[in-house]
Amino acid sequence: MRNKLVLKPRMAKPFWHGEPWVFDGSMTRQKGYQPKDGEFLDLRDDTGRKVGSGFFNSKSVIRLRLLAFGDDDREPREIIAERIAEAIELRRDRIGFDRQVTNAFRLVHAEGDGIPGLIVDQFGDWLVLQIDCLGLVRHESWLAETLAQATGVRGIYRRVSKMARDEEGSPLEEGLVWGEEPPQEVEILENGLKYLVDFRHGQKTGFYTDQRANRLTLAGFCQGGRFLDAFSYSGAFAFNALRHGGAVHATAIDSSARAIEAVERHGELNALTAIEAVQGNVLRVLDHYAKEGQKFDVVSLDPPKLVPKKASLRKGLRLYREINEKGMRVLEKGGILATCSCSGAVSDQEFEGVVRDAAANNSRRLQLLSRGSQGADHPERVPHRASNYLKFRVYRVL
Ligand code: SAH
């Protein structure tokens, strides 16, 4: 028999529907026994019915992360093995990536694929693993073995997120988990373009695979245009605009010296030379362009997560508005603005509201041309809205 936690009256409904995150406030206080961090526990409702089972962590605001629902009594590894198989099937047979065009994608999207906190990105013959749920740490070797067997990769490298360290209390260090030590840089393919990914120093797991479809969507609005890729990281929006969209020139801006150097090298690697990479703060660089009267036909804004949690919502929304205002100021009349938010704590309505306000402050009119989100290799698990975080909008600004 597993230890159990008990929900307060009338709190069980979302979990019957499959919501995996249980916050402290919805559970009754434990009497007598204190569950261990990382322990796999049962959750019951106030009448004693089993609602599910999951990993406990007293340090995290998400006190329990459910893996099993209803009366599923299987051990964690049996359930996880099944979910990994389902995740691989989605990418291999349903999405069906053509490896000659795209060999970099998310293989396991945590709660979105029904495995709490487990992120696995595939980059050609390599996997990058990130465990954001303390209870999975003790299963890591088994997870790596299972993933390696299922994919036939050469090696698996571990990244540790700030969230895992600060909020889950993960004891892990970054490094090799399984197989061969990967090279300093791994060449990957996305939408037929080549990039170099550095597992050790790159942001997140090394490359943003969630924008793949949006990069192609935006390329569709770039014919003959001058493109600005603000918050460029690897420059992937710009390279798609040049290669697939017929943009005549691209400017990439990022504050990271590593990112700017990577953009330059990606230009050479893909024989796309009509690109200029600028290191700097986007807000300052855009002010400078506005002052000089420098304009672009297409502007892409893809800032980092500005609202990490609800508490910073107001401040973050103000920053989104400022970025969008500055972006609009360097657009030609009738130009295209692509704008993103990767903050899960910002709703679609809030984000569109910010862009609307930015246009009003600039006396511009907007037409919304396209709405996007993360790609299908980052599935949203219904009803867990938090597994969908990315907002992508394309506007014409008049
Ligand atoms: N558009 C990228 C992903 C961007 S991630 C892609 O498609 O892959 C956000 C990027 O913004 C990071 O590379 C980070 O270095 C950069 N960044 C953060 N704050 C910045 C600022 N104030 N000015 C310029 N770049 C910034």
Residues whose N, C-alpha, C, O or C-beta is under 5 A from the ligand:
A	BS01	SAH	Y208 Q211 F231 S232 Y233 S234 A236 F237 I253 D254 S255 S256 A259 G280 N281 V282 D302 P303 P304
